[in-house]
Amino acid sequence: MTVSTNQARVLPAGLPRLTIPQLQKLAAKLRIDILDMIYEPQSGHPGSSLSCIDLLVNIWFHYMVWDPANADWKERDRFIMSKGHGAPAYYATLMEAGYIPWSEKNTLRKIHSNLQGHPASRYIQGCDISTGSLGQGLSCGVGMALGLRLDHIDSRVIVLMGDGECQEGNVWEAVLSAAHHKVSRVTAIVDRNHLQIDGDTEKVKALGQMAPKFAAFDWNVIEIDGHDFAQIQDALAQADRFAEETDRPTAIIANTVKGKGVSFMENQAGWHGKAPNKEQYEVARAELTAAYDALS
């Protein structure tokens, strides 16, 4: 199915389109916010939040079309945070985008808070679907894209997945369905940090080379460094070109570092879902602040 370019849609007034230096600065700032959010309640998932924030800022502030003043705007692009453990990174992004007040930053996982441990669409504007039951986000994204097609709406659906959740069989049913129905407006981005709560993904249940697997299911595939902003933006632009030129969905395998930015968290599965103590928090915050200041 050939579709028109997303560029034909009218962007909402004031929608930010940040440059790479601006995005790098924003990601550095949001890393500090993520750490603060998790330290305050002593609960949350720092590893997967820090691995995906570079992807999120590029998706939301360079690529997607959205409007916080009109959250239910039909022409908006859809985003699904399938890896619900990364909720702090998602919330920080939505705060920066204007969907969640910054005043809620210190309420993560607290009773009566809108910021649940996993994204909950009933509480949060800008969140199209609740996630956290791993392996289901892509199925929802394929269904969304089919619904948009029926309504003749040319919006994109971007699904951010963890690599560990790709061990779920439902993921591959969705991959098969997307190819069968030629849902070219779906882009699945896999945060390939090689770690999950029980350790190395390859020791828990080997995923192997993910790019050839998606390709075997008749998807377009791009593999990138998920912390290289130019590569992220090129991959998203290539996904749009694929949607124009082919009738296949696109997978972006983004190789990342779990806990990126905090020296003692990087590549450590133990930081999958653990909050730092006071001493660790101060060390981590100093490192992240130094990285932020270095970009000034």
Contacts in CASP RR format, 6 or more apart in sequence:
PFRMAT RR
TARGET T0000
AUTHOR 0000-0000-0000
METHOD contacts of the structure
MODEL  1
MTVSTNQARVLPAGLPRLTIPQLQKLAAKLRIDILDMIYEPQSGHPGSSL
SCIDLLVNIWFHYMVWDPANADWKERDRFIMSKGHGAPAYYATLMEAGYI
PWSEKNTLRKIHSNLQGHPASRYIQGCDISTGSLGQGLSCGVGMALGLRL
DHIDSRVIVLMGDGECQEGNVWEAVLSAAHHKVSRVTAIVDRNHLQIDGD
TEKVKALGQMAPKFAAFDWNVIEIDGHDFAQIQDALAQADRFAEETDRPT
AIIANTVKGKGVSFMENQAGWHGKAPNKEQYEVARAELTAAYDALS
1 149 0 8 1.000
1 182 0 8 1.000
1 184 0 8 1.000
1 247 0 8 1.000
2 244 0 8 1.000
2 247 0 8 1.000
3 154 0 8 1.000
3 184 0 8 1.000
3 185 0 8 1.000
3 243 0 8 1.000
3 244 0 8 1.000
4 154 0 8 1.000
5 240 0 8 1.000
5 244 0 8 1.000
6 65 0 8 1.000
6 77 0 8 1.000
6 154 0 8 1.000
6 155 0 8 1.000
6 156 0 8 1.000
6 240 0 8 1.000
8 154 0 8 1.000
9 65 0 8 1.000
9 75 0 8 1.000
9 154 0 8 1.000
11 65 0 8 1.000
12 65 0 8 1.000
12 66 0 8 1.000
12 67 0 8 1.000
12 69 0 8 1.000
12 70 0 8 1.000
12 73 0 8 1.000
15 65 0 8 1.000
15 66 0 8 1.000
15 67 0 8 1.000
16 61 0 8 1.000
17 61 0 8 1.000
17 62 0 8 1.000
18 26 0 8 1.000
18 57 0 8 1.000
18 61 0 8 1.000
18 62 0 8 1.000
20 229 0 8 1.000
20 230 0 8 1.000
20 233 0 8 1.000
21 295 0 8 1.000
22 61 0 8 1.000
23 57 0 8 1.000
23 58 0 8 1.000
23 61 0 8 1.000
23 62 0 8 1.000
23 229 0 8 1.000
24 229 0 8 1.000
24 295 0 8 1.000
25 292 0 8 1.000
25 295 0 8 1.000
25 296 0 8 1.000
26 57 0 8 1.000
26 61 0 8 1.000
26 96 0 8 1.000
27 53 0 8 1.000
27 54 0 8 1.000
27 57 0 8 1.000
28 288 0 8 1.000
28 291 0 8 1.000
28 292 0 8 1.000
28 295 0 8 1.000
29 292 0 8 1.000
30 53 0 8 1.000
30 56 0 8 1.000
30 57 0 8 1.000
30 89 0 8 1.000
30 92 0 8 1.000
30 93 0 8 1.000
30 96 0 8 1.000
31 50 0 8 1.000
31 53 0 8 1.000
31 260 0 8 1.000
31 261 0 8 1.000
31 288 0 8 1.000
31 291 0 8 1.000
31 292 0 8 1.000
32 285 0 8 1.000
32 288 0 8 1.000
32 289 0 8 1.000
32 292 0 8 1.000
33 92 0 8 1.000
33 95 0 8 1.000
33 105 0 8 1.000
34 46 0 8 1.000
34 49 0 8 1.000
34 50 0 8 1.000
34 53 0 8 1.000
34 88 0 8 1.000
34 89 0 8 1.000
34 92 0 8 1.000
35 46 0 8 1.000
35 262 0 8 1.000
35 276 0 8 1.000
35 281 0 8 1.000
35 284 0 8 1.000
35 285 0 8 1.000
35 288 0 8 1.000
36 105 0 8 1.000
36 106 0 8 1.000
36 285 0 8 1.000
37 88 0 8 1.000
37 91 0 8 1.000
37 92 0 8 1.000
37 105 0 8 1.000
37 106 0 8 1.000
37 108 0 8 1.000
37 115 0 8 1.000
38 44 0 8 1.000
38 45 0 8 1.000
38 46 0 8 1.000
38 49 0 8 1.000
38 88 0 8 1.000
38 108 0 8 1.000
38 275 0 8 1.000
38 276 0 8 1.000
39 275 0 8 1.000
39 276 0 8 1.000
39 281 0 8 1.000
40 106 0 8 1.000
40 108 0 8 1.000
41 107 0 8 1.000
41 108 0 8 1.000
41 109 0 8 1.000
41 110 0 8 1.000
41 275 0 8 1.000
42 275 0 8 1.000
43 108 0 8 1.000
43 109 0 8 1.000
43 117 0 8 1.000
43 275 0 8 1.000
44 85 0 8 1.000
44 87 0 8 1.000
44 88 0 8 1.000
44 108 0 8 1.000
44 109 0 8 1.000
44 117 0 8 1.000
44 273 0 8 1.000
44 274 0 8 1.000
44 275 0 8 1.000
45 85 0 8 1.000
45 86 0 8 1.000
45 87 0 8 1.000
45 88 0 8 1.000
45 272 0 8 1.000
45 273 0 8 1.000
46 88 0 8 1.000
46 259 0 8 1.000
46 262 0 8 1.000
46 265 0 8 1.000
46 271 0 8 1.000
46 273 0 8 1.000
46 274 0 8 1.000
46 275 0 8 1.000
46 276 0 8 1.000
47 193 0 8 1.000
47 258 0 8 1.000
47 259 0 8 1.000
47 265 0 8 1.000
47 271 0 8 1.000
47 272 0 8 1.000
47 273 0 8 1.000
48 83 0 8 1.000
48 85 0 8 1.000
48 86 0 8 1.000
48 89 0 8 1.000
48 162 0 8 1.000
48 191 0 8 1.000
48 193 0 8 1.000
48 258 0 8 1.000
48 259 0 8 1.000
48 272 0 8 1.000
49 85 0 8 1.000
49 86 0 8 1.000
49 87 0 8 1.000
49 88 0 8 1.000
49 89 0 8 1.000
49 259 0 8 1.000
50 89 0 8 1.000
50 258 0 8 1.000
50 259 0 8 1.000
50 260 0 8 1.000
50 261 0 8 1.000
50 262 0 8 1.000
50 265 0 8 1.000
51 191 0 8 1.000
51 193 0 8 1.000
51 256 0 8 1.000
51 257 0 8 1.000
51 258 0 8 1.000
51 259 0 8 1.000
51 260 0 8 1.000
52 83 0 8 1.000
52 86 0 8 1.000
52 89 0 8 1.000
52 160 0 8 1.000
52 191 0 8 1.000
52 256 0 8 1.000
53 89 0 8 1.000
53 92 0 8 1.000
53 93 0 8 1.000
53 260 0 8 1.000
54 226 0 8 1.000
54 227 0 8 1.000
54 229 0 8 1.000
54 232 0 8 1.000
54 256 0 8 1.000
54 260 0 8 1.000
55 160 0 8 1.000
55 189 0 8 1.000
55 191 0 8 1.000
55 226 0 8 1.000
55 232 0 8 1.000
55 254 0 8 1.000
55 256 0 8 1.000
56 89 0 8 1.000
56 90 0 8 1.000
56 93 0 8 1.000
56 160 0 8 1.000
57 93 0 8 1.000
58 229 0 8 1.000
58 232 0 8 1.000
58 233 0 8 1.000
58 236 0 8 1.000
59 79 0 8 1.000
59 158 0 8 1.000
59 160 0 8 1.000
59 189 0 8 1.000
59 236 0 8 1.000
60 66 0 8 1.000
60 79 0 8 1.000
60 93 0 8 1.000
60 96 0 8 1.000
60 97 0 8 1.000
61 96 0 8 1.000
61 97 0 8 1.000
62 233 0 8 1.000
62 236 0 8 1.000
63 158 0 8 1.000
63 233 0 8 1.000
63 236 0 8 1.000
64 76 0 8 1.000
64 77 0 8 1.000
64 79 0 8 1.000
64 156 0 8 1.000
64 158 0 8 1.000
65 75 0 8 1.000
65 76 0 8 1.000
65 77 0 8 1.000
65 155 0 8 1.000
65 156 0 8 1.000
66 73 0 8 1.000
66 76 0 8 1.000
66 77 0 8 1.000
66 97 0 8 1.000
66 126 0 8 1.000
67 73 0 8 1.000
67 76 0 8 1.000
68 97 0 8 1.000
68 98 0 8 1.000
68 99 0 8 1.000
68 125 0 8 1.000
68 126 0 8 1.000
70 76 0 8 1.000
71 99 0 8 1.000
71 125 0 8 1.000
71 126 0 8 1.000
74 151 0 8 1.000
74 153 0 8 1.000
74 155 0 8 1.000
75 153 0 8 1.000
75 154 0 8 1.000
75 155 0 8 1.000
76 155 0 8 1.000
77 155 0 8 1.000
77 156 0 8 1.000
77 157 0 8 1.000
77 158 0 8 1.000
78 128 0 8 1.000
78 141 0 8 1.000
78 144 0 8 1.000
78 148 0 8 1.000
78 155 0 8 1.000
78 156 0 8 1.000
78 157 0 8 1.000
78 158 0 8 1.000
79 126 0 8 1.000
79 128 0 8 1.000
79 157 0 8 1.000
79 158 0 8 1.000
79 159 0 8 1.000
79 160 0 8 1.000
80 128 0 8 1.000
80 129 0 8 1.000
80 131 0 8 1.000
80 137 0 8 1.000
80 138 0 8 1.000
80 140 0 8 1.000
80 141 0 8 1.000
80 144 0 8 1.000
80 157 0 8 1.000
80 158 0 8 1.000
80 159 0 8 1.000
80 160 0 8 1.000
81 87 0 8 1.000
81 90 0 8 1.000
81 119 0 8 1.000
81 127 0 8 1.000
81 131 0 8 1.000
81 160 0 8 1.000
82 131 0 8 1.000
82 132 0 8 1.000
82 134 0 8 1.000
82 135 0 8 1.000
82 136 0 8 1.000
82 137 0 8 1.000
82 138 0 8 1.000
82 140 0 8 1.000
82 159 0 8 1.000
82 160 0 8 1.000
82 161 0 8 1.000
82 162 0 8 1.000
82 165 0 8 1.000
83 131 0 8 1.000
83 132 0 8 1.000
83 134 0 8 1.000
83 160 0 8 1.000
83 161 0 8 1.000
83 162 0 8 1.000
83 165 0 8 1.000
83 191 0 8 1.000
84 90 0 8 1.000
84 117 0 8 1.000
84 118 0 8 1.000
84 119 0 8 1.000
84 131 0 8 1.000
84 132 0 8 1.000
84 134 0 8 1.000
85 118 0 8 1.000
85 132 0 8 1.000
85 272 0 8 1.000
85 273 0 8 1.000
87 108 0 8 1.000
87 115 0 8 1.000
87 116 0 8 1.000
87 117 0 8 1.000
87 118 0 8 1.000
87 119 0 8 1.000
88 108 0 8 1.000
90 119 0 8 1.000
90 127 0 8 1.000
91 100 0 8 1.000
91 105 0 8 1.000
91 108 0 8 1.000
91 115 0 8 1.000
91 119 0 8 1.000
91 124 0 8 1.000
92 105 0 8 1.000
94 100 0 8 1.000
94 124 0 8 1.000
94 125 0 8 1.000
94 126 0 8 1.000
94 127 0 8 1.000
95 101 0 8 1.000
95 102 0 8 1.000
95 104 0 8 1.000
95 105 0 8 1.000
97 126 0 8 1.000
99 124 0 8 1.000
99 125 0 8 1.000
99 126 0 8 1.000
99 127 0 8 1.000
100 114 0 8 1.000
100 115 0 8 1.000
100 124 0 8 1.000
100 125 0 8 1.000
104 113 0 8 1.000
104 114 0 8 1.000
104 115 0 8 1.000
107 113 0 8 1.000
107 114 0 8 1.000
107 115 0 8 1.000
108 115 0 8 1.000
108 117 0 8 1.000
109 115 0 8 1.000
109 116 0 8 1.000
109 117 0 8 1.000
114 120 0 8 1.000
114 123 0 8 1.000
114 124 0 8 1.000
115 123 0 8 1.000
115 124 0 8 1.000
116 123 0 8 1.000
118 130 0 8 1.000
118 131 0 8 1.000
118 132 0 8 1.000
119 127 0 8 1.000
119 130 0 8 1.000
119 131 0 8 1.000
119 132 0 8 1.000
120 127 0 8 1.000
120 130 0 8 1.000
121 127 0 8 1.000
121 128 0 8 1.000
121 129 0 8 1.000
121 130 0 8 1.000
122 130 0 8 1.000
128 144 0 8 1.000
129 137 0 8 1.000
129 140 0 8 1.000
129 144 0 8 1.000
131 137 0 8 1.000
131 140 0 8 1.000
134 162 0 8 1.000
134 164 0 8 1.000
134 165 0 8 1.000
134 168 0 8 1.000
135 161 0 8 1.000
135 165 0 8 1.000
135 166 0 8 1.000
135 168 0 8 1.000
135 169 0 8 1.000
135 170 0 8 1.000
135 171 0 8 1.000
136 168 0 8 1.000
136 170 0 8 1.000
137 159 0 8 1.000
137 161 0 8 1.000
137 174 0 8 1.000
138 159 0 8 1.000
138 161 0 8 1.000
138 170 0 8 1.000
138 171 0 8 1.000
138 174 0 8 1.000
138 175 0 8 1.000
138 178 0 8 1.000
138 186 0 8 1.000
138 188 0 8 1.000
139 170 0 8 1.000
139 171 0 8 1.000
139 173 0 8 1.000
139 174 0 8 1.000
139 177 0 8 1.000
140 159 0 8 1.000
141 157 0 8 1.000
141 159 0 8 1.000
141 174 0 8 1.000
141 186 0 8 1.000
142 157 0 8 1.000
142 174 0 8 1.000
142 177 0 8 1.000
142 178 0 8 1.000
142 181 0 8 1.000
142 183 0 8 1.000
142 186 0 8 1.000
142 249 0 8 1.000
143 183 0 8 1.000
144 157 0 8 1.000
145 157 0 8 1.000
145 178 0 8 1.000
145 183 0 8 1.000
145 185 0 8 1.000
145 186 0 8 1.000
146 181 0 8 1.000
146 183 0 8 1.000
148 154 0 8 1.000
148 155 0 8 1.000
148 157 0 8 1.000
148 185 0 8 1.000
149 183 0 8 1.000
149 185 0 8 1.000
154 185 0 8 1.000
155 185 0 8 1.000
156 185 0 8 1.000
156 186 0 8 1.000
156 187 0 8 1.000
156 240 0 8 1.000
156 243 0 8 1.000
157 185 0 8 1.000
157 186 0 8 1.000
157 187 0 8 1.000
158 187 0 8 1.000
158 189 0 8 1.000
159 186 0 8 1.000
159 187 0 8 1.000
159 188 0 8 1.000
159 189 0 8 1.000
160 189 0 8 1.000
160 191 0 8 1.000
161 171 0 8 1.000
161 188 0 8 1.000
161 189 0 8 1.000
161 190 0 8 1.000
161 191 0 8 1.000
162 190 0 8 1.000
162 191 0 8 1.000
162 192 0 8 1.000
162 193 0 8 1.000
163 190 0 8 1.000
163 191 0 8 1.000
163 192 0 8 1.000
163 193 0 8 1.000
163 194 0 8 1.000
163 196 0 8 1.000
163 201 0 8 1.000
163 207 0 8 1.000
163 210 0 8 1.000
164 196 0 8 1.000
164 201 0 8 1.000
164 204 0 8 1.000
164 207 0 8 1.000
165 171 0 8 1.000
166 190 0 8 1.000
166 207 0 8 1.000
166 210 0 8 1.000
167 201 0 8 1.000
167 204 0 8 1.000
167 205 0 8 1.000
167 207 0 8 1.000
172 217 0 8 1.000
175 188 0 8 1.000
175 214 0 8 1.000
175 217 0 8 1.000
175 219 0 8 1.000
175 251 0 8 1.000
176 217 0 8 1.000
177 183 0 8 1.000
178 186 0 8 1.000
178 219 0 8 1.000
178 249 0 8 1.000
179 217 0 8 1.000
179 218 0 8 1.000
179 219 0 8 1.000
179 248 0 8 1.000
179 249 0 8 1.000
182 247 0 8 1.000
182 248 0 8 1.000
183 249 0 8 1.000
184 242 0 8 1.000
184 243 0 8 1.000
184 246 0 8 1.000
184 247 0 8 1.000
184 248 0 8 1.000
184 249 0 8 1.000
184 250 0 8 1.000
185 243 0 8 1.000
185 249 0 8 1.000
186 249 0 8 1.000
186 250 0 8 1.000
187 236 0 8 1.000
187 239 0 8 1.000
187 249 0 8 1.000
187 250 0 8 1.000
187 251 0 8 1.000
187 252 0 8 1.000
188 214 0 8 1.000
188 219 0 8 1.000
188 249 0 8 1.000
188 250 0 8 1.000
188 251 0 8 1.000
188 252 0 8 1.000
189 251 0 8 1.000
189 252 0 8 1.000
189 254 0 8 1.000
190 210 0 8 1.000
190 251 0 8 1.000
190 252 0 8 1.000
190 253 0 8 1.000
190 254 0 8 1.000
191 254 0 8 1.000
191 256 0 8 1.000
192 210 0 8 1.000
192 253 0 8 1.000
192 254 0 8 1.000
192 255 0 8 1.000
192 256 0 8 1.000
193 255 0 8 1.000
193 256 0 8 1.000
193 257 0 8 1.000
193 258 0 8 1.000
193 259 0 8 1.000
194 200 0 8 1.000
194 201 0 8 1.000
194 202 0 8 1.000
194 258 0 8 1.000
195 201 0 8 1.000
195 258 0 8 1.000
195 267 0 8 1.000
195 268 0 8 1.000
195 269 0 8 1.000
195 272 0 8 1.000
196 204 0 8 1.000
196 269 0 8 1.000
196 272 0 8 1.000
197 269 0 8 1.000
197 270 0 8 1.000
197 272 0 8 1.000
197 273 0 8 1.000
198 204 0 8 1.000
198 269 0 8 1.000
199 269 0 8 1.000
199 270 0 8 1.000
199 272 0 8 1.000
200 269 0 8 1.000
201 207 0 8 1.000
202 208 0 8 1.000
207 213 0 8 1.000
210 251 0 8 1.000
210 253 0 8 1.000
211 221 0 8 1.000
211 223 0 8 1.000
211 251 0 8 1.000
211 253 0 8 1.000
212 221 0 8 1.000
214 221 0 8 1.000
214 251 0 8 1.000
214 253 0 8 1.000
215 221 0 8 1.000
218 248 0 8 1.000
219 248 0 8 1.000
219 249 0 8 1.000
219 250 0 8 1.000
219 251 0 8 1.000
220 239 0 8 1.000
220 242 0 8 1.000
220 246 0 8 1.000
220 248 0 8 1.000
220 249 0 8 1.000
220 250 0 8 1.000
220 251 0 8 1.000
221 250 0 8 1.000
221 251 0 8 1.000
221 252 0 8 1.000
221 253 0 8 1.000
222 235 0 8 1.000
222 238 0 8 1.000
222 239 0 8 1.000
222 250 0 8 1.000
222 251 0 8 1.000
222 252 0 8 1.000
222 253 0 8 1.000
223 252 0 8 1.000
223 253 0 8 1.000
223 255 0 8 1.000
224 231 0 8 1.000
224 232 0 8 1.000
224 234 0 8 1.000
224 235 0 8 1.000
224 252 0 8 1.000
224 253 0 8 1.000
224 254 0 8 1.000
224 255 0 8 1.000
225 231 0 8 1.000
225 254 0 8 1.000
225 255 0 8 1.000
226 232 0 8 1.000
226 254 0 8 1.000
226 255 0 8 1.000
226 256 0 8 1.000
227 256 0 8 1.000
227 257 0 8 1.000
227 260 0 8 1.000
232 254 0 8 1.000
235 252 0 8 1.000
235 254 0 8 1.000
236 252 0 8 1.000
238 250 0 8 1.000
239 250 0 8 1.000
239 252 0 8 1.000
242 248 0 8 1.000
242 250 0 8 1.000
243 250 0 8 1.000
257 266 0 8 1.000
257 267 0 8 1.000
258 265 0 8 1.000
258 266 0 8 1.000
258 267 0 8 1.000
258 268 0 8 1.000
258 269 0 8 1.000
258 271 0 8 1.000
258 272 0 8 1.000
259 265 0 8 1.000
259 266 0 8 1.000
259 267 0 8 1.000
259 268 0 8 1.000
259 271 0 8 1.000
260 266 0 8 1.000
261 287 0 8 1.000
261 288 0 8 1.000
261 291 0 8 1.000
262 271 0 8 1.000
262 284 0 8 1.000
262 287 0 8 1.000
262 288 0 8 1.000
263 287 0 8 1.000
264 280 0 8 1.000
264 283 0 8 1.000
264 284 0 8 1.000
265 271 0 8 1.000
265 284 0 8 1.000
276 284 0 8 1.000
END
